[in-house]
Amino acid sequence: MTTTPRFDPRALLAESRLGVLATIKADGRPQLSPVQPAYDPEADVIRVSTRDGLAKTANLRRDPRATLEVTAPDGRSWATAEGVATLTGPGTDPHGPEVEALVEYYRAAAGEHPDWDEYRATMVSDRRVLLTIRVERVYGADIG
């Protein structure tokens, strides 16, 4: 007898590098933004680098509820994570804690950067913010 492995939406979260983040606009409608998430299964958090002043950042400062949806490359499975987001930054010191948090995110999402000094300077000049979603609920489906 063969059994089909049970679909694990957290596994899809962990392998996905492109998703859609939903935040809540002031009028209650969703704001959807494509993002590059990095899921940390040990901490059960999703991290995304974004910029201060964007709609998603402003929305999360007003209402921290967030939802992230990722889809498998073949489109036949998906996972959705819901939670409350915190924002770290923007930083003004390339070696300050706000930029260090973005360095940790980059390492988890992409590995080592070829020029950390340049990366740090860019994080400050671009007013980058680390968005961290503490996962409260995950669901999804595999229709394959």
C-alpha positions in Angstrom: 0.0 0.0 0.0 1.4 3.4 -1.0 0.6 6.6 0.9 0.7 10.1 -0.4 2.8 12.4 1.7 0.7 14.9 3.6 1.0 18.5 2.2 2.9 20.8 4.6 2.1 24.5 3.9 5.0 25.5 6.1 7.4 23.6 3.9 6.1 25.6 0.9 6.6 28.8 2.9 10.2 27.8 3.6 11.1 27.1 -0.1 9.2 30.1 -1.7 11.1 33.2 -2.5 8.2 35.1 -4.1 4.8 35.9 -2.5 2.0 38.4 -2.2 1.7 40.3 1.0 -1.7 41.7 2.0 -2.0 44.6 4.4 -5.1 46.7 5.2 -5.6 50.1 3.7 -7.2 52.9 5.8 -10.5 52.3 4.0 -10.4 48.6 5.0 -9.6 47.2 1.5 -6.6 45.0 1.0 -3.3 46.3 -0.3 -1.5 43.6 -2.2 2.3 43.8 -2.8 4.7 41.3 -4.4 7.5 40.5 -1.9 10.5 38.2 -1.5 9.8 36.5 1.9 12.2 34.5 4.0 10.5 32.0 6.4 12.3 31.0 9.5 10.7 27.7 10.7 12.5 27.7 14.0 11.3 31.1 15.0 8.0 30.7 13.0 8.4 34.2 11.5 8.5 35.5 7.9 10.8 38.4 7.1 10.6 40.8 4.2 12.8 43.8 3.4 10.9 46.8 2.3 11.2 50.6 2.2 9.9 53.2 4.6 7.1 55.3 3.1 5.6 52.6 0.9 1.9 51.8 1.2 2.5 48.4 2.9 4.8 50.0 5.5 2.3 52.8 6.2 -0.6 50.3 6.4 1.3 48.1 8.9 2.2 51.1 11.1 -1.5 51.8 11.3 -2.7 48.2 11.5 -0.1 45.4 12.0 -2.2 42.5 10.7 -0.7 40.9 7.6 -1.2 37.9 5.4 1.3 36.3 3.0 0.4 33.9 0.2 3.0 31.9 -1.7 2.4 29.5 -4.6 4.5 26.6 -5.9 6.2 27.2 -9.2 3.7 24.9 -11.0 0.8 26.7 -9.4 -0.7 23.5 -8.1 -0.1 24.2 -4.4 -0.3 27.3 -2.2 0.2 28.3 1.4 -1.1 31.3 3.3 0.3 32.6 6.6 -1.4 35.1 8.8 0.0 37.1 11.7 1.0 40.4 13.2 3.9 42.3 11.8 6.5 44.4 13.4 8.7 46.9 11.6 12.4 47.4 12.4 14.0 50.6 11.0 14.8 52.5 9.0 18.3 52.8 10.4 20.7 55.7 10.2 23.9 53.9 11.2 25.2 51.3 8.7 26.3 49.2 11.7 23.3 49.8 13.9 20.8 47.2 15.0 18.2 48.1 12.3 20.8 47.4 9.5 22.1 44.3 11.3 18.6 42.9 11.2 18.5 43.5 7.4 21.9 41.8 7.1 20.5 38.7 8.9 17.5 38.7 6.6 19.7 38.9 3.5 21.9 36.0 4.7 18.8 33.8 5.4 17.2 34.7 2.0 20.2 34.9 -0.3 23.4 34.0 1.4 26.5 36.1 1.6 26.6 39.5 -0.1 29.6 40.3 -2.3 30.1 43.8 -0.6 28.6 44.2 2.9 29.7 47.8 3.2 27.9 48.7 0.0 24.8 46.7 1.2 24.8 48.5 4.6 25.1 51.9 3.0 22.3 51.1 0.6 20.0 50.0 3.4 20.5 53.4 5.1 20.2 55.5 2.0 17.1 53.6 0.7 15.5 53.8 4.2 15.0 50.0 4.2 12.8 48.5 6.9 12.7 44.9 8.0 9.1 43.6 8.2 8.7 40.6 10.5 5.5 38.6 10.7 5.0 36.4 13.7 3.0 33.5 12.2 -0.3 32.8 14.0 -2.0 30.6 11.4 -0.9 28.7 8.3 -3.1 27.0 5.8 -3.0 25.9 2.2 -3.6 23.1 -0.3 -2.0 20.9 -2.8 -4.2 20.3 -5.8 -1.6 18.3 -7.6 
